[in-house]
Amino acid sequence: MYGHVEKLAQEIKKGAASVEGVEVKIWQACIFMFQSSLCTVPETLPEEVLGKMGAPPKTDAPIITADELATADGFVFGFPTRFGMMPAQFKAFLDSTGGLWRTQQLAGKPAGIFYSTGSQGGGQETTALTAITQLVHHGMIFVPIGYTFGAGMFEMENVKGGSPYGAGTYAGDGSRQPSQLELDQAFHQGKYLASITKKLKKEQAA
């Protein structure tokens, strides 16, 4: 709603693109590796409601279709949270991927998750945990960042979103912007997942 997920996504894109041979394309809401993108799913709230909530204009990145998921070798799905889990808009999009599920076109592809919450108790981990079920039913391989981000994972002096499940940030009422540490973690996630995606792609081609 306030652009926090997009800011993290831009850093994830930079991180993924820093891996040689990886192509990344932005669609809005998720990042694809190789033949890929950041994607946005259709908004379900009326413009009038969005205006009253103070939401800025949407990015001009194209809206993803379910079939376009099959063109990617790996994914990083990003979304804000609603009551500790992914919002209805993204769930509705994933509900439309039944055709890909029947033909197993996403099976075996690595996928990560990142997120934005309104508060520290807003679901930084429950959002990822509940979203994993979508990956499992498609047979995708969930790739958490674990503690590969190093010392940044143990920051205690400042507010920092994210967890071993993936990068994250706190939006509050929209006025708080992602910190540099949160952006660095997002960059790391992109680079980390892109490296794993590249290795899997290479092994599959061998």
Salt bridges, closest charged atoms under 4 A:
GLU11 OE2 - LYS14 NZ 3.09
GLU43 OE1 - LYS58 NZ 3.24
GLU48 OE2 - LYS52 NZ 3.48
ASP73 OD1 - LYS201 NZ 3.13
ASP95 OD1 - LYS91 NZ 2.73
GLU182 OE1 - ARG176 NH1 3.13
